[in-house]
């Protein structure tokens, strides 16, 4: 489904979104943290994830899937930074991309936790 093109008047009034410098720096630090934490988890063979009211420690092959969800989290923050530098009127595209990345990351993480829990408890 394509969006209709905006009238020339609305294009002239468009103001691109801005992400403050502090938010961009925080996003870059989060990207580095997620990638380093996930890489350390792969290196050590164990990935600890504090989740809401509980915690999960992934071991074995589940670490790779946990790392994949952390990579998607880093991509989520990267897309927000890229959106800041893109001055075109396409905010809805970046919003959809971020929602898809977030959904896929959560889905991978939930399936990984469920399978890891099932294998540990031998249901």
DSSP file (Angstrom, degrees, kcal/mol; ACC not computed):
  #  RESIDUE AA STRUCTURE BP1 BP2  ACC     N-H-->O    O-->H-N    N-H-->O    O-->H-N    TCO  KAPPA ALPHA  PHI   PSI    X-CA   Y-CA   Z-CA
    1    1 A X              0   0    0      0, 0.0     2,-0.3     0, 0.0     0, 0.0   0.000 360.0 360.0 360.0 125.9    0.0    0.0    0.0
    2    2 A X        -     0   0    0      3,-0.0     2,-0.3     1,-0.0     3,-0.0  -0.754 360.0-124.3-101.0 145.4    1.5    3.3   -1.1
    3    3 A X        -     0   0    0     -2,-0.3     2,-0.1     1,-0.1     3,-0.1  -0.624  32.7-106.8 -83.7 146.0    0.8    6.6    0.6
    4    4 A X        -     0   0    0     -2,-0.3     2,-0.2     1,-0.1    -1,-0.1  -0.430  41.4-100.3 -70.5 147.7   -0.5    9.4   -1.5
    5    5 A X        -     0   0    0     -2,-0.1    -1,-0.1     1,-0.1     3,-0.1  -0.458  39.7-116.6 -71.4 139.6    2.0   12.1   -2.3
    6    6 A X        -     0   0    0     -2,-0.2    -1,-0.1     1,-0.1     2,-0.0  -0.345  32.0 -99.1 -74.7 155.0    1.7   15.1   -0.1
    7    7 A X     >  -     0   0    0      1,-0.1     4,-1.8    -2,-0.1     3,-0.4  -0.327  33.8-109.5 -69.2 156.7    0.8   18.5   -1.6
    8    8 A X  H  > S+     0   0    0      1,-0.2     4,-1.7     2,-0.2     5,-0.1   0.833 117.7  58.3 -58.1 -31.2    3.6   20.9   -2.3
    9    9 A X  H  > S+     0   0    0      1,-0.2     4,-1.3     2,-0.2    -1,-0.2   0.914 106.1  46.5 -65.5 -41.9    2.4   23.1    0.6
   10   10 A X  H  > S+     0   0    0     -3,-0.4     4,-0.6     1,-0.2    -1,-0.2   0.827 108.6  56.5 -72.1 -29.0    2.7   20.4    3.1
   11   11 A X  H >< S+     0   0    0     -4,-1.8     3,-0.6     1,-0.2    -1,-0.2   0.874 105.9  51.0 -66.9 -35.7    6.2   19.5    1.9
   12   12 A X  H 3< S+     0   0    0     -4,-1.7    -1,-0.2     1,-0.2    -2,-0.2   0.831 111.0  48.1 -69.7 -30.8    7.3   23.0    2.5
   13   13 A X  H 3< S+     0   0    0     -4,-1.3    -1,-0.2    -5,-0.1    -2,-0.2   0.524  85.3 117.1 -86.7  -6.1    5.9   22.9    6.0
   14   14 A X    <<  -     0   0    0     -4,-0.6     2,-0.5    -3,-0.6    -3,-0.0  -0.421  45.5-167.0 -68.5 132.5    7.6   19.6    6.9
   15   15 A X        -     0   0    0     -2,-0.2     3,-0.1     3,-0.0    -2,-0.1  -0.981  21.5-127.0-119.4 118.2   10.1   19.7    9.6
   16   16 A X        -     0   0    0     -2,-0.5    71,-0.1    71,-0.1    73,-0.1  -0.281  32.1-101.6 -63.8 149.1   12.3   16.6    9.9
   17   17 A X        -     0   0    0     69,-0.2     2,-0.4    66,-0.1    -1,-0.1  -0.324  35.1-147.0 -68.7 154.7   12.5   15.0   13.3
   18   18 A X        -     0   0    0     -3,-0.1     2,-0.5    67,-0.0    66,-0.1  -0.979   8.9-158.6-126.4 136.6   15.5   15.7   15.5
   19   19 A X        -     0   0    0     -2,-0.4     5,-0.1    62,-0.1    -2,-0.0  -0.967  32.0-118.3-111.1 125.0   17.2   13.5   17.9
   20   20 A X     >  -     0   0    0     -2,-0.5     4,-2.2     1,-0.1     5,-0.2  -0.122  21.0-112.2 -62.7 158.9   19.3   15.4   20.4
   21   21 A X  H  > S+     0   0    0      1,-0.2     4,-2.4     2,-0.2     5,-0.2   0.883 117.6  54.1 -59.2 -40.3   23.0   14.8   20.6
   22   22 A X  H  > S+     0   0    0      1,-0.2     4,-2.4     2,-0.2    -1,-0.2   0.900 108.6  48.8 -64.4 -39.3   22.7   13.3   24.1
   23   23 A X  H  > S+     0   0    0      2,-0.2     4,-2.6     1,-0.2    -1,-0.2   0.889 111.2  50.3 -66.5 -38.5   20.2   10.7   22.8
   24   24 A X  H  X S+     0   0    0     -4,-2.2     4,-2.2     2,-0.2    -2,-0.2   0.899 111.6  47.9 -66.0 -39.3   22.4    9.9   19.8
   25   25 A X  H  X S+     0   0    0     -4,-2.4     4,-2.4     2,-0.2    -2,-0.2   0.918 112.0  49.6 -66.3 -42.6   25.4    9.3   22.1
   26   26 A X  H  X S+     0   0    0     -4,-2.4     4,-2.6     1,-0.2    -2,-0.2   0.915 110.6  50.7 -61.6 -42.5   23.3    7.2   24.4
   27   27 A X  H  X S+     0   0    0     -4,-2.6     4,-2.4     1,-0.2    -1,-0.2   0.907 110.4  49.3 -61.7 -41.5   22.1    5.1   21.4
   28   28 A X  H  X S+     0   0    0     -4,-2.2     4,-2.2     2,-0.2    -2,-0.2   0.894 111.4  48.8 -65.6 -39.3   25.7    4.6   20.3
   29   29 A X  H  X S+     0   0    0     -4,-2.4     4,-2.7     2,-0.2    -2,-0.2   0.908 111.3  50.0 -65.9 -41.4   26.7    3.5   23.8
   30   30 A X  H  X S+     0   0    0     -4,-2.6     4,-2.9     2,-0.2     5,-0.2   0.895 109.1  52.1 -63.6 -39.7   23.8    1.1   23.9
   31   31 A X  H  X S+     0   0    0     -4,-2.4     4,-2.3     2,-0.2     5,-0.2   0.948 112.3  45.1 -59.7 -48.9   24.7   -0.3   20.5
   32   32 A X  H  X S+     0   0    0     -4,-2.2     4,-2.6     1,-0.2     5,-0.2   0.905 114.1  49.7 -62.3 -42.0   28.3   -0.9   21.7
   33   33 A X  H  X S+     0   0    0     -4,-2.7     4,-3.1     2,-0.2     5,-0.3   0.940 111.0  48.2 -63.6 -47.5   27.1   -2.4   25.0
   34   34 A X  H  X S+     0   0    0     -4,-2.9     4,-2.2     1,-0.2     5,-0.2   0.913 115.1  45.0 -61.1 -42.9   24.6   -4.8   23.3
   35   35 A X  H  X S+     0   0    0     -4,-2.3     4,-2.4    -5,-0.2    -1,-0.2   0.919 116.7  44.6 -68.4 -42.7   27.2   -6.0   20.8
   36   36 A X  H  X S+     0   0    0     -4,-2.6     4,-2.5    -5,-0.2    -2,-0.2   0.910 114.3  49.1 -67.7 -41.8   29.9   -6.4   23.4
   37   37 A X  H  X S+     0   0    0     -4,-3.1     4,-2.0    -5,-0.2    -2,-0.2   0.915 114.1  45.8 -64.7 -42.9   27.7   -8.1   25.9
   38   38 A X  H  X S+     0   0    0     -4,-2.2     4,-2.2    -5,-0.3    -2,-0.2   0.901 112.3  50.5 -66.3 -40.9   26.4  -10.5   23.3
   39   39 A X  H  X S+     0   0    0     -4,-2.4     4,-2.5     1,-0.2    -2,-0.2   0.894 110.3  50.3 -64.4 -39.0   29.9  -11.3   22.0
   40   40 A X  H  X S+     0   0    0     -4,-2.5     4,-3.0     2,-0.2     6,-0.3   0.899 108.8  52.7 -64.5 -38.9   31.1  -11.9   25.5
   41   41 A X  H  X>S+     0   0    0     -4,-2.0     4,-1.7     2,-0.2     5,-0.8   0.900 110.8  46.2 -62.9 -40.5   28.1  -14.3   26.0
   42   42 A X  H  <5S+     0   0    0     -4,-2.2    -2,-0.2     2,-0.2    -1,-0.2   0.913 114.1  49.4 -66.3 -42.1   29.0  -16.2   22.9
   43   43 A X  H  <5S+     0   0    0     -4,-2.5    -2,-0.2     1,-0.2    -1,-0.2   0.916 117.9  38.5 -63.0 -44.0   32.7  -16.3   24.0
   44   44 A X  H  <5S-     0   0    0     -4,-3.0    -1,-0.2     2,-0.2    -2,-0.2   0.686 104.9-126.5 -83.7 -17.7   31.9  -17.5   27.5
   45   45 A X  T  <5S+     0   0    0     -4,-1.7    15,-1.0    -5,-0.2     2,-0.4   0.567  81.9  85.1  85.2   8.0   29.1  -19.9   26.4
   46   46 A X  E   < -A   59   0A   0     -5,-0.8     2,-0.5    -6,-0.3    13,-0.2  -0.982  54.8-167.3-146.0 129.6   26.6  -18.4   28.8
   47   47 A X  E     -A   58   0A   0     11,-2.7    11,-3.3    -2,-0.4     2,-0.5  -0.955   8.7-156.8-124.3 114.1   24.4  -15.3   28.4
   48   48 A X  E     -A   57   0A   0     -2,-0.5     2,-0.5     9,-0.2     9,-0.2  -0.772  11.1-174.3 -91.2 127.6   22.6  -13.9   31.4
   49   49 A X  E     -A   56   0A   0      7,-3.6     7,-2.4    -2,-0.5     2,-0.7  -0.948  15.6-151.6-126.0 110.3   19.5  -11.8   30.6
   50   50 A X  E     -A   55   0A   0     -2,-0.5     2,-0.5     5,-0.2     5,-0.3  -0.721  22.6-172.8 -78.1 118.0   17.6   -9.9   33.4
   51   51 A X  E >   -A   54   0A   0      3,-1.7     3,-3.8    -2,-0.7    -2,-0.0  -0.948  41.8 -76.8-120.2 116.0   14.0   -9.8   32.2
   52   52 A X  T 3  S+     0   0    0     -2,-0.5    -1,-0.0     1,-0.3    -2,-0.0  -0.037 118.9   1.0  42.9-104.8   11.4   -7.8   34.0
   53   53 A X  T 3  S+     0   0    0     -3,-0.0    -1,-0.3     2,-0.0     2,-0.2   0.376 135.1  26.4 -96.1   3.3   10.5   -9.9   37.1
   54   54 A X  E <  S-A   51   0A   0     -3,-3.8    -3,-1.7    -5,-0.0     2,-0.3  -0.713  70.6-119.9-145.2-165.3   12.9  -12.7   36.5
   55   55 A X  E     -A   50   0A   0     -5,-0.3     2,-0.4    -2,-0.2    -5,-0.2  -0.986  12.2-158.4-147.6 153.6   16.1  -13.7   34.9
   56   56 A X  E     -A   49   0A   0     -7,-2.4    -7,-3.6    -2,-0.3     2,-0.6  -0.999   3.5-160.2-135.8 135.9   17.2  -16.2   32.2
   57   57 A X  E     -A   48   0A   0     -2,-0.4     2,-0.4    -9,-0.2    -9,-0.2  -0.966  15.0-155.5-116.5 115.1   20.6  -17.7   31.7
   58   58 A X  E     +A   47   0A   0    -11,-3.3   -11,-2.7    -2,-0.6     2,-0.3  -0.717  16.5 177.7 -91.2 138.0   21.0  -19.0   28.2
   59   59 A X  E >   +A   46   0A   0     -2,-0.4     3,-1.2   -13,-0.2   -13,-0.2  -0.936  44.5   4.2-136.4 158.8   23.6  -21.8   27.6
   60   60 A X  T >  S-     0   0    0    -15,-1.0     3,-1.3    -2,-0.3     4,-0.4  -0.423 128.1 -11.3  71.1-139.9   24.7  -23.9   24.7
   61   61 A X  T >> S+     0   0    0      1,-0.3     4,-0.9     2,-0.2     3,-0.9   0.712 125.0  74.4 -69.0 -20.1   23.2  -23.1   21.3
   62   62 A X  H <> S+     0   0    0     -3,-1.2     4,-2.2     1,-0.2    -1,-0.3   0.760  83.2  69.6 -64.3 -23.3   20.6  -20.9   22.9
   63   63 A X  H <> S+     0   0    0     -3,-1.3     4,-2.6     1,-0.2    -1,-0.2   0.883  94.6  54.5 -61.3 -38.0   23.3  -18.3   23.4
   64   64 A X  H <> S+     0   0    0     -3,-0.9     4,-1.9    -4,-0.4    -1,-0.2   0.883 108.8  46.9 -66.2 -38.0   23.5  -17.7   19.6
   65   65 A X  H  X S+     0   0    0     -4,-0.9     4,-1.8     2,-0.2    -1,-0.2   0.881 111.9  50.9 -71.1 -36.9   19.7  -17.0   19.4
   66   66 A X  H  X S+     0   0    0     -4,-2.2     4,-1.7     1,-0.2    -2,-0.2   0.901 109.8  50.8 -63.3 -40.0   20.0  -14.6   22.4
   67   67 A X  H  X S+     0   0    0     -4,-2.6     4,-2.3     1,-0.2    -2,-0.2   0.871 105.9  56.2 -64.8 -36.6   22.9  -12.9   20.6
   68   68 A X  H  X S+     0   0    0     -4,-1.9     4,-2.1     1,-0.2    -1,-0.2   0.898 107.0  48.8 -62.0 -40.0   20.7  -12.6   17.5
   69   69 A X  H  X S+     0   0    0     -4,-1.8     4,-1.7     2,-0.2    -1,-0.2   0.849 110.2  51.6 -69.8 -31.8   18.1  -10.7   19.5
   70   70 A X  H  X S+     0   0    0     -4,-1.7     4,-2.0     2,-0.2    -2,-0.2   0.874 108.0  52.2 -69.1 -36.7   20.8   -8.5   21.0
   71   71 A X  H  X S+     0   0    0     -4,-2.3     4,-2.3     2,-0.2    -2,-0.2   0.914 108.4  50.7 -63.4 -42.4   22.0   -7.7   17.5
   72   72 A X  H  X S+     0   0    0     -4,-2.1     4,-2.1     1,-0.2    -1,-0.2   0.872 107.8  53.8 -63.2 -35.8   18.4   -6.8   16.5
   73   73 A X  H  X S+     0   0    0     -4,-1.7     4,-1.7     2,-0.2    -1,-0.2   0.899 108.5  48.9 -63.0 -40.3   18.3   -4.5   19.5
   74   74 A X  H  X S+     0   0    0     -4,-2.0     4,-2.0     1,-0.2    -2,-0.2   0.891 110.0  51.3 -66.0 -39.0   21.5   -2.8   18.3
   75   75 A X  H  X S+     0   0    0     -4,-2.3     4,-2.5     2,-0.2    -2,-0.2   0.875 104.6  58.5 -64.7 -36.7   20.0   -2.4   14.8
   76   76 A X  H  X S+     0   0    0     -4,-2.1     4,-1.4     1,-0.2    -1,-0.2   0.936 109.4  42.8 -56.8 -48.5   16.9   -0.9   16.4
   77   77 A X  H  X S+     0   0    0     -4,-1.7     4,-1.5     1,-0.2    -1,-0.2   0.847 111.9  55.2 -69.0 -33.0   18.9    1.9   18.0
   78   78 A X  H  X S+     0   0    0     -4,-2.0     4,-2.6     1,-0.2    -2,-0.2   0.889 103.9  54.1 -65.6 -39.4   21.0    2.3   14.8
   79   79 A X  H  X S+     0   0    0     -4,-2.5     4,-2.5     1,-0.2    -1,-0.2   0.867 105.3  54.3 -63.2 -35.9   17.8    2.9   12.8
   80   80 A X  H  X S+     0   0    0     -4,-1.4     4,-1.2     2,-0.2    -1,-0.2   0.892 109.7  46.8 -65.0 -38.4   16.8    5.7   15.2
   81   81 A X  H  X S+     0   0    0     -4,-1.5     4,-1.2     2,-0.2     3,-0.4   0.922 112.2  49.8 -67.6 -43.7   20.2    7.4   14.6
   82   82 A X  H  X S+     0   0    0     -4,-2.6     4,-1.3     1,-0.2     3,-0.4   0.892 105.4  57.9 -61.5 -39.7   19.9    7.0   10.8
   83   83 A X  H  < S+     0   0    0     -4,-2.5    -1,-0.2     1,-0.2    -2,-0.2   0.848 100.5  58.1 -59.8 -34.2   16.4    8.4   10.9
   84   84 A X  H  < S+     0   0    0     -4,-1.2    -1,-0.2    -3,-0.4    -2,-0.2   0.897 108.8  43.8 -63.4 -39.5   17.8   11.6   12.5
   85   85 A X  H  < S+     0   0    0     -4,-1.2     2,-0.7    -3,-0.4    -1,-0.2   0.659  95.1  87.3 -82.7 -15.7   20.1   12.2    9.5
   86   86 A X     <  -     0   0    0     -4,-1.3   -69,-0.2    -3,-0.2     4,-0.2  -0.767  54.9-176.0 -86.5 114.4   17.4   11.4    6.9
   87   87 A X        +     0   0    0     -2,-0.7    -1,-0.1   -71,-0.1   -71,-0.1   0.384  44.8 111.7 -94.4   3.8   15.6   14.7    6.3
   88   88 A X  S    S-     0   0    0      1,-0.1     2,-1.8     2,-0.1     3,-0.1  -0.328  83.1-103.7 -74.1 162.1   13.0   13.3    3.9
   89   89 A X  S    S+     0   0    0      1,-0.2    -1,-0.1   -73,-0.1    -2,-0.1  -0.543  86.9 108.4 -84.9  73.0    9.4   13.0    4.8
   90   90 A X    >>  +     0   0    0     -2,-1.8     4,-1.3    -4,-0.2     3,-0.8  -0.121  22.0 133.8-140.6  38.7    9.4    9.3    5.5
   91   91 A X  H 3> S+     0   0    0      1,-0.3     4,-2.2     2,-0.2     5,-0.2   0.853  71.4  61.7 -60.0 -35.2    9.1    9.0    9.3
   92   92 A X  H 3> S+     0   0    0      1,-0.2     4,-2.1     2,-0.2    -1,-0.3   0.839  99.8  55.6 -62.6 -32.3    6.4    6.3    8.9
   93   93 A X  H <> S+     0   0    0     -3,-0.8     4,-2.4     2,-0.2    -1,-0.2   0.936 109.3  44.7 -66.0 -46.2    8.8    4.1    7.2
   94   94 A X  H  X S+     0   0    0     -4,-1.3     4,-2.6     1,-0.2    -2,-0.2   0.857 110.9  54.9 -66.8 -34.3   11.3    4.2   10.0
   95   95 A X  H  X S+     0   0    0     -4,-2.2     4,-2.1     2,-0.2    -1,-0.2   0.915 110.3  46.0 -64.2 -42.1    8.5    3.7   12.5
   96   96 A X  H  X S+     0   0    0     -4,-2.1     4,-2.4     2,-0.2    -2,-0.2   0.904 112.0  51.2 -66.0 -41.6    7.5    0.5   10.7
   97   97 A X  H  X S+     0   0    0     -4,-2.4     4,-2.5     1,-0.2    -2,-0.2   0.934 111.1  47.7 -61.8 -46.2   11.1   -0.7   10.5
   98   98 A X  H  X S+     0   0    0     -4,-2.6     4,-2.6     1,-0.2    -1,-0.2   0.896 111.7  50.5 -63.3 -39.6   11.6   -0.2   14.2
   99   99 A X  H  X S+     0   0    0     -4,-2.1     4,-2.4     2,-0.2    -1,-0.2   0.901 111.6  48.1 -65.0 -40.1    8.4   -2.0   15.0
  100  100 A X  H  X S+     0   0    0     -4,-2.4     4,-2.4     2,-0.2    -2,-0.2   0.915 113.2  47.3 -66.5 -42.7    9.3   -4.9   12.8
  101  101 A X  H  X S+     0   0    0     -4,-2.5     4,-2.5     2,-0.2    -2,-0.2   0.927 113.2  48.3 -64.2 -44.7   12.8   -5.2   14.3
  102  102 A X  H  X S+     0   0    0     -4,-2.6     4,-2.4     1,-0.2     5,-0.2   0.924 113.0  48.2 -61.9 -44.5   11.4   -4.9   17.9
  103  103 A X  H  X S+     0   0    0     -4,-2.4     4,-2.4     1,-0.2    -1,-0.2   0.912 112.6  47.5 -63.3 -43.2    8.8   -7.6   17.2
  104  104 A X  H  X S+     0   0    0     -4,-2.4     4,-2.6     2,-0.2     5,-0.2   0.904 112.2  50.0 -65.7 -41.0   11.3  -10.0   15.6
  105  105 A X  H  X S+     0   0    0     -4,-2.5     4,-2.4     2,-0.2    -2,-0.2   0.921 112.8  46.2 -63.6 -43.9   13.8   -9.5   18.5
  106  106 A X  H  X S+     0   0    0     -4,-2.4     4,-2.8     2,-0.2     5,-0.2   0.903 112.3  51.5 -65.5 -40.7   11.1  -10.2   21.1
  107  107 A X  H  X S+     0   0    0     -4,-2.4     4,-2.4    -5,-0.2     5,-0.2   0.933 111.5  46.3 -62.4 -46.8    9.8  -13.2   19.2
  108  108 A X  H  X S+     0   0    0     -4,-2.6     4,-2.4     1,-0.2    -2,-0.2   0.927 114.3  48.6 -60.7 -44.9   13.3  -14.7   18.9
  109  109 A X  H  X S+     0   0    0     -4,-2.4     4,-2.6    -5,-0.2    -2,-0.2   0.907 111.5  48.8 -64.8 -42.4   14.0  -14.0   22.6
  110  110 A X  H  X S+     0   0    0     -4,-2.8     4,-2.5     2,-0.2    -1,-0.2   0.927 113.4  46.4 -64.4 -44.6   10.7  -15.5   23.8
  111  111 A X  H  X S+     0   0    0     -4,-2.4     4,-2.6    -5,-0.2     5,-0.2   0.896 113.0  50.4 -64.4 -38.9   11.1  -18.7   21.7
  112  112 A X  H  X S+     0   0    0     -4,-2.4     4,-2.6    -5,-0.2    -2,-0.2   0.927 112.3  46.2 -64.7 -44.9   14.7  -19.0   22.9
  113  113 A X  H  X S+     0   0    0     -4,-2.6     4,-2.6     2,-0.2    -2,-0.2   0.913 113.8  49.3 -64.1 -42.1   13.7  -18.7   26.6
  114  114 A X  H  X S+     0   0    0     -4,-2.5     4,-2.4     2,-0.2    -2,-0.2   0.928 114.5  43.5 -63.8 -45.6   10.8  -21.1   26.2
  115  115 A X  H  X S+     0   0    0     -4,-2.6     4,-2.4     2,-0.2    -2,-0.2   0.908 114.2  50.5 -67.9 -41.0   12.9  -23.7   24.5
  116  116 A X  H  X S+     0   0    0     -4,-2.6     4,-2.0    -5,-0.2    -2,-0.2   0.917 112.4  47.2 -62.1 -43.4   15.8  -23.3   26.9
  117  117 A X  H  X S+     0   0    0     -4,-2.6     4,-2.2     1,-0.2    -2,-0.2   0.910 112.1  50.3 -63.8 -42.8   13.4  -23.6   29.9
  118  118 A X  H  X>S+     0   0    0     -4,-2.4     5,-1.4     1,-0.2     4,-0.9   0.891 111.6  47.8 -64.2 -39.3   11.8  -26.7   28.3
  119  119 A X  H  <5S+     0   0    0     -4,-2.4    -1,-0.2     2,-0.2    -2,-0.2   0.868 112.4  48.7 -71.2 -35.3   15.2  -28.4   27.7
  120  120 A X  H  <5S+     0   0    0     -4,-2.0    -2,-0.2     1,-0.2    -1,-0.2   0.882 120.0  36.5 -70.8 -37.3   16.4  -27.6   31.3
  121  121 A X  H  <5S-     0   0    0     -4,-2.2    -1,-0.2    -5,-0.2    -2,-0.2   0.477 101.0-135.5 -94.6  -3.0   13.3  -28.9   32.9
  122  122 A X  T  <5       0   0    0     -4,-0.9    -3,-0.2    -5,-0.2    -4,-0.1   0.932 360.0 360.0  47.4  60.7   12.8  -31.8   30.4
  123  123 A X      <       0   0    0     -5,-1.4    -1,-0.2    -6,-0.1    -4,-0.1   0.472 360.0 360.0 -73.0 360.0    9.1  -31.2   30.0
